[in-house]
Amino acid sequence: MVTGFDQVLASVADVEGWMSPDQARRLYDAARTAAPGQRIVEIGSFRGRSMIVLASAAAPGVELVAIDPHAGNDRGPQEIEGYAAEAEDDHAVFNRNLAAAGVADRVRHVRAFSDAALIDVPGAVQVLYVDGAHRYAPARADIRDWGARVEPGGTMLIHDSFSSVGVTLAILRELVWSDQWRYVGRARSMTEYRRDLPPGGRSRLTNAARQLAQLPWFTKNLAIKVLISAKLGFVLQKVTGREPEWPY
C-alpha cells in the first residue's frame, strides 16, 4: 500500500544511513512512476533506509530488488575493507528494519555484489538507484551495466554524485556526453537521470553543460572531506558557525 511521503520519512527517521529528506523525496517520487509488473532495483542497501522509502512508495505489483552483499565493506564513508561481524550485523538489522516498516514481504534481497547480481536479476528495470561501491571501477560498472537495463523513459538515481571522486569520475565517463541519459537534477549528492534519446547538437551540449556545472560544488565537497579527514574541521566551523558534516 502506498504511504504518504511525510509518513514514510518519519518511519525511517531512526534507520541508520545517509539520506537527506530531499533525497528521500527523489526516491519516493521515482518509485511512484513504476507501474505494476515493472521493477525497482537498488544497488547498496546498507540497513534499509532507502529501500523502505522505495517500497513504501511503490504501487502494489511493482517488483522491488535490494542488491547488497552485506560483506562489511563499502558500508559508508572511508569504510572500504570487509569485516565479518559488521556484515552480519548489517544483514540482521536490514531485515529487522524492513520488517518493522511492514515492507519485508515486498522486497527481494539479493545478497551478492552488483556485478554478480546481473545474472540473478535478469530483465528490464524501471527505476534504478545506484549507491554501491564508490570506487571508480565498480561505480562505472554499475552505471554502465545496470543502467543498460533501464527501460526508455525510466529513471536512474545515483548517490554521492559530485561528492565521491570515484562516482564523479564514473559519471564523467559514462553520462556527461551520453546520447541516452538526460540529467534531470540533484538533491545534494543524489543525481537523477532519465533514459531517453535526446536529439544531438545543442541539446546534447546543454545536457553536458548542466552536469559539468556541478564541478565547482564537487571541488567544495572534496575540500570539506580533506579538512575533516585531516581533523581540521574546526576551520570550517569557524567560517560557517556550525560543525561540518561529511558531504553526501
Helices and strands as residue ranges (DSSP letters): H 5-11, H 21-32, E 39-43, H 49-57, E 63-67, H 84-100, G 104-106, E 107-110, H 114-120, E 125-130, H 136-141, I 142-146, G 147-149, E 150-158, H 165-174, E 181-187, E 190-195, H 202-212, H 215-229, H 233-240
